[in-house]
């Protein structure tokens, strides 16, 4: 009888620990959204250091013109020395789906820029991002941008 109680207690402890471990390992939707926002902000600011930190070493991006760029190419494009005046951007219609340590985010990036004649030019891209957590650190592993036709 005592042996059965010990095994029952041991099984309960293992189940409780496993449940907390699995739950703790799951990527949070807010964490995924924050990474996407950080990427957009870093791109607008030409903040290559932030991009180096938040993009996974294996990062691939499908650009709005259909090119596939590596992390190194993306970071080089956003070299602070190349910064020029650009648009403001806001994220909208974000949808985050979490699969344990991976999240897929879809949404729109709306760009707005005041032109020399004073008129505001707006354009939108649909984006998708894949975020993965490895050893407690979440990074963006891929992004895909598609221009939205007016």
GIKA-V137483 format. One record per helix or strand of 2 or more residues. SS is the DSSP state (a for helix, b for strand). FROM is the first residue (numbers start at 1). TO is the last residue. If there is no record, write none. Layout:
# GIKA-V137483
ss->{SS	SS}
from->{FROM	FROM}
to->{TO	TO}
This chain:
# GIKA-V137483
ss->{a	a	a	b	b	a	a	b	b	b	b}
from->{2	29	48	55	68	71	80	88	102	120	137}
to->{25	45	54	62	70	77	82	99	114	134	147}
